[in-house]
Each structure stands twice: as structure tokens, then as C-alpha cells.
Amino acid sequence: MSEADIRAVLRDELARLAPEIDFEALDPAVDIREQADLDSMDFLNLVTALHQRLGVDIPDADAASLATLDGAVAYLARKAGAPPSS
């Protein structure tokens, strides 16, 4: 799975949780929760959905790594063994 695939999964899951957001307008370096107005339960549901869709274990201690789009993609790519983007 490539980083583009992971970004697509993130887009899908964020759209399911917050259909009003424009994924393409999100700043990849800013906290997803702030931009998408996600509460802690929404964020937990996002982490759970990413775990289920990608088959990547995401320990609670690592959840902060998913705070931004760039951080989430990098973390999930590393855990999923995705090739680096070019």
C-alpha cells in the first residue's frame, strides 16, 4: 500500500466522520481534530477505522502520531511498510 493509498483511506474515513469537510482544503501540517472539528470520540473512531481498513496496530501511545495528515500518513506508511513517496 502506497502513501497515496493511505491518504485515500484517510480521506474516506474523515468523510464518513465529518462529511462537511473539504479534505483537499485541509492543511496537512495542522491538527486534523481542529480542522475537522472532531471530538475525542470521533478521533478514536478514526483511529479504529484506520486500524480496521489498513490492518495496522495503532497503540494508544501512538495516537498522537496521527494528529496531522502528514503525521498520520507517515506513521501509517511506516507501520504498513509502504514505499516512500517520490
N, C-alpha and C positions, 0 to 999 in steps of 0.2 A: 504494500500500500504506500503510495507516494504522499508527500506533504499536500499536494493538491487534493488528493482523495480525502485526507484528514480534514482539510479546510472545508470540503463539501459536506462532510458529515457534521462538522460544527455548524455550518450554515443551516442544514436541515434541522438539527436539534434545537438550535436557537429559534428558528422559525416556528417550530412546534410549541416552544415555551412562550415566546413573545412574538406573535405573528405581525405585530405592528412595526417591528424594527426593520430598518434597511441595512442588511448585512454589509453591503458594499460601502455604506457610509460610515461604518464603524472604524474608529482609529485602532489599528492593530496593537498599539502600544499602551492603550488606556484600558483600565479595568472593565471587563465585559459587564459585570454586575451594575456598574454605574451607568454605562451607556444603554443597556437594555432594560434598566430598571428591574433587575432580578433580585428577589429577596433570597434569604438563605435556603429556603426550601426549593425554590426554583433552581438555584445553583447546585444543590445536592441532586436534584432530578437531572440536571445537565450532566453532572459527573457520572451518575448511574447510567444514563443513556449512552454516554461515550464508552463506558466500560462494556456495556452490552453490545454495542454496534462494532466496536473495534477489537474486542477481546483483550483489552489491556487492563491489567490490575492497576487501580489508582488508589493507593493508601491514603487515608485521611491526611496524613502528614504532608503529602504531596499536592493536596488540592490547591494550595496557593500557587503552584506552578501553572495552574490553568486560569489564572486571573485575567490574563490578557489573551487576545487571539494569537499573537506571536508566541507568547509563552506556552499556550496550550498546544499549538501546532508543533513547536519544538519538543516539548515534553512527550507528546503522544507519538511523534515520529521516532524519537529515540527509543521509547518503550516498545513500539511496534516494529522496530528495525527497518524503518523506511529509509530509502536512499536520500542523501542530502539534495536539496533543490539546487538548480543551477542558475 
